[in-house]
Amino acid sequence: MVADNVKNYLKEKGIKISFIAEQIDVPYATVNLMLNGKRRLTADVFSKICKVLEVSMDKFATEKTA
């Protein structure tokens, strides 16, 4: 659910996964798998994504963004 919310937010804002991956220094394939539910979204990566997006972690944990 959290990964879906992050993915939907990125799509809504027109932000590419490749941009996020580059900003957090995590391989694109890893971030892509995490946001598509094929790999567990780690707390560390989630925290870094939120910092790049300048949003609270609570935003994705508590609401649907799409």
Secondary structure as UniProt FT lines:
FT   HELIX           2..13
FT   HELIX           17..24
FT   HELIX           28..35
FT   TURN            36..37
FT   HELIX           43..53
FT   HELIX           57..62
//
